[in-house]
Amino acid sequence: MINRIHGVLRRLPVLLVFGLLLVGCGLQGRPKLDAADIRFAAFYSDYLSRSGVSTKGGGEPSQTLTSVGLDTLFARHGIDQKGFDAKLQVYSRDPQLWREVLEQVRKNLHKGE
């Protein structure tokens, strides 16, 4: 009996650390969007709406966005090509963050209807 209690007490620190790790991972929750993510979502929302994409779906894009139009969107949202590409790299490595950005895009598109 004493050996059993001693064995449990010896493993207790390992079990506590493991439990704390599990709780910590569970508490992380959804990633928070920073200012650059919100700017990217605003750019992407604007891009989709100017390309003729509707949240209601069911149609072909009605406009073709030219490179000049795209440059205008970049400037309007304070994004350059390098920053845009960097954010795409971040989102490709963090699908949960990308999901949050897309959720923000959806909200932006619904506000614009």
Buried (B, 14 or more C-beta within 10 A) or exposed (E): EEEEEEEEEEEEEEEEEEEEEEEEEEEEEEBEBEEBBBBBBBBBBBBBBBBEBEBEEEEEEEEEBEEEBBEBBBEEBEBEEEBBEEBEEBBEEEEEBBEBBEEBBBEBBEEEE
